[in-house]
Amino acid sequence: MKEFVAEALQVTDEETVLNEIMTLYGQDILQLVYSYVKNHAVAEDLTQEIFVKCYRSLHTYEQKASLRTWLWRIAINHCKDYLRSWHYRKMQLTEMSFFSSKSTTNTPEEEVIRHDEDAQLSEAVLKLPVKYREMIYLFYFEEYSIKEIENITHVKQGTIKTRLRRAKELLKHQLGE
């Protein structure tokens, strides 16, 4: 990936670079943003804004971290800015559809049960405070390690572990064990 970025950064057609980055990470960024704002339309708008920021800041990417980590940092900061904004606090809307599930070869009954359980879990995760929801999303949905989460969020590893533990306790309480 770093070879792609290094090569892409030297290409004069910046639109090609942005299109490639959006193709690689667009859906992941959209899901990350949705985990913060809980509204699909707002998440799509913010995702577009994030890629505009990425496009404008691409020349500042120093390759000290992976491109994905750099993008996640931009996305997380942008989401936090939005959550602190006047617009969000005054015009908050919610939507309960969450991450799209990957299809499996289960029986229809198993699919219905799994879909219902996924919906309950998604709803419970969305009810968590942002600091816990963020850790759950990055650790379980994106499968980042504690060290990677530390690099993305600039939160110490001990704090990340504590927040994950507390988030799991809150989820158990919400879901009734």
N, C-alpha and C positions, 0 to 999 in steps of 0.2 A: 504494500500500500504506500509506504513512504516513497518508493521509487516512482509510483504514479503521481504523487503529489509534487515531488521534486521536478519531475518531467512536466507535469501539468502547469506548474507555476511559471515555467519558462515559455509556455505556449502563449502566443500573442492573442489568441481567441479566448478571452476570459469566459465567454458564454459557454463554450465547450467544457471548460473546467467546472463551472457551476452546474451545468446539466449532469455531468458525471457524478458530482458530489450529491446532488439531489436524487439521482437514481439510486445511488448506493445507500443513502441514509435518510431519505425523505420519510418513509413510513415509520422508521424507528423514532425519528425526531417528532413526528406527529403524535405517536403514542406517548412519548415522554411528555410532551406539552399537554396532551389531554389529561394525563395523570395529575397535572397541576390545576388546570382550569375547569375540568369536568364539563366541558361544553364543546361539542364537535366543531361547530362553525367557528367559534373563537379560536380553538386549537388550530384549525386550518389557517386562519388569518395570521396568528402568531407564528406559525411554522413558516409562512411566506416571509414575514418580517425577519425571522431568524436567518433565512437563507439570503436575504438582502444584506443583513449585517455581515454574514459570512463573505459574501461577494465583495463588499466594501473593505473588509479586513483581511482578505486572503493574502495580501502582500505582507501582513504583519506576522503570519504564521511562521514560526521559527523551527518547527519540527522537533521541539524538545519533548513533546508528548505526541501521542498518535493523533491523526486527524480526527478520529472519532471522539477522543477525549476533549480535544479543542472545541469541536462542535457541541458536545454535550455541555461544556462549560458555558458557551455562549447561550445555548438554549435554556439552561437552568437559570442563569442570570436574567435573561429576558423574561422568563416566566415569573420569577420573583419580583421583578420590576412591575410587571403587569398586575400581580396580586396586590402590590402596594399602591397601585394607581387609583385615582379618584373614580375612574370609569368602573373598575371592577367592584370597588366598595359600594358604589351607588347603584349600579345597574346589573347586579349579579343574577345570572340565570344558571339553571342546572339542567343537566341531561344525564340520564343514567346508563346509556349504552357505553360500554367500556371497550376493552381490547377485543378485536375480532379473534375468535378461537380458530385454531387450526383444525381442519377436518380430519377425522380418523375413520377407521373401518369398523367402528362399533355398531352394535345393533341400534335400531331407532330408539328403543327404550333407554339404552345406555347413553345415547347422545342427548336425549331429553334430560335425563338426570344430571349428566355432566354439565350441560348448558345451564341448568337451574343452579347447580352448585357454583359454577363459574360466575353467574350473575350475582349470586349472594355474596361471594367473596369479593367481586369487583365493587359492589355497592359498599361493603364493609371497608374496603381499602380506601375508597373515595371519601368516606366519612372521617378518616384519620386526619389529624393535623398535618400540615404540609411537611414538617420536619420528619415525621414518621413515614408518611406516604412516599416521600422522596427516597428514603432508604429502602423501603420494601420494593419499590419499583426498580431501582437500580440493582439491588441484590438478587431478587427473585425473578423479575420479568426480563431484565437485561443481562442477568447472570454475571455481573461484575464482581470481582473479588473485593474484599475490604480495602486492600491497598489501592485498587483502581478507583474505588468510590472516594477514598481520601484525596486522590489526585484530582478528581472531577469536582468535588464539593468543597475542598479545602477544610474539611472537618476531620479532627483526629480520629484514629482508628478506634480508640477506646470509646469515644462518643458515638461512633457509628455502631459499634456492637451494642452499646446501651440502648440506642434508639431502635435498633432491630429487635432487641429483646422486649422493650416496652411496646413496640408496635405489635408484636406477636401476642403479648398479653392483652392488649386492647382488642385485637381481632378475636381472640378466644372469648373474651367477655361479650363482644358484640354478637358472635355467632353461637354463643351458648355451648362452648367447648365442642 
